[in-house]
Amino acid sequence: IPFTCLGIDGFFAQLQTYFLVPLCLIALSPFLTLTLGAAVDYDNRRDRLLHALSRALTGSVTLLFLTYSAVSSIAFRAFACEEFARGDGATISYLRSDYSVVCRRDGDLTAEYT
């Protein structure tokens, strides 16, 4: 599903989504494993908690493994700028992923929407 269909426009919104969604899922995984594993009968509460934490850790590591390349890829795109010469002799650079973001203006680093 394209991000624009979800109402996520712009590079920085996509970057935040790629970073925050896996972190939120990892934060919720212990609660999900406790509620989904509630039907399993354990001898005591400690065994149930240890089993839930073990499953949450396994799921978290798997999620990190699956999302690492996508998150790294979009993070490195934040550093790719393309430079253009203006008519007055000055230069301006735009982020390749989103040309509405100015990277550099006359040698000064910026991060602003135009």
N, C-alpha and C positions, 0 to 999 in steps of 0.2 A: 504494500500500500504506500503510495507516495505521501510524503510528509504534508504536502499542501492540501491533500484531502482531509487530513486530520486537523488542519488549521495551524500547522507549525510552519511558519514562513521564515526564511532567512537562515543564514549560516549559524549564528549564535544560538538560535532556538533549537536547531538540529543538534548542535554540539551539546547543549544542556540535556536534551532528550537522550542522546546516546550515553551520556555519563550518568544521569539520574535514574533512569528506568532500571538498569541492572542493580544499582545500589539499593533502590527501594525493594526490589524483589528479594535481594539478599537479606535485607532487614526484616522482611515479612516471612522469610522461610521458616524460622523456628516456630512461629505461631501457626503457620499452615501445617507443618508436620505434626504439631501437637493436636490440632483439631482433626486432621485426617487420620491420625493414628489413635484416636480416642476409642475406636471400636475394638482395638486389640487389647486383650486382657493381660495385664502384667501383675506380678506378685506384689510389687510395691511402687510407690510414686517415683523413687529414685531410678529404677530400671526404665520406667516409661520416659522420664526426662532425658536420661542418657541416650536412649534409642532415638528419641526425637532430635536431640542435638547432633547425633551422628548422621542421621538422614539429612538434616539441614546443612551440615557442613559439606556432605557429599554433593548435595544439590547446588550449593553456593560455588564450590570449586568447579563443577561442571558448567554452570552459568558463566563464570569468569572465563573459562577456557573457550566457550563458544562466542563470547562477545568481545574478547580481547582484540582480535584483529580489526573488527569494525570500529571500535572505540579508538584504537591507535591510528587507524587510517584517517578518520575525520579529525583527530587532534593534530596530526601533522599537516593537514590541509590548511590549518590556521596560520601556517608560516609561509605559504606559497603566495607570493604577490607578483603582480605583473606591472611593470613600469611603463608609463606613457610620457612622451614629451608634449608639453603644451606650447601654444603659439608664442608665448612671451619668453621662451627659453627655460622656464621652470619645468620640473618633472613632478609627476604624481603617480602613486602606485595604488592599485586596487587589488583586493583579495580575489584570487582566481575562482574560488568557490562561490563568491557572492560579490559581484561588481558594485554593489551599493555600499560596500565597506571600504573606506580609504585606509591604506596601510601607512603610506609615507607621503608627506607633502613637503617638497624641497629638502629632503634629507631628514626631516624630523619624523620620528615614529608616532603614529596616531592609530586610533581604532574608532572610527566614527562612521555613522551612516550618512550617506548623501541623499 
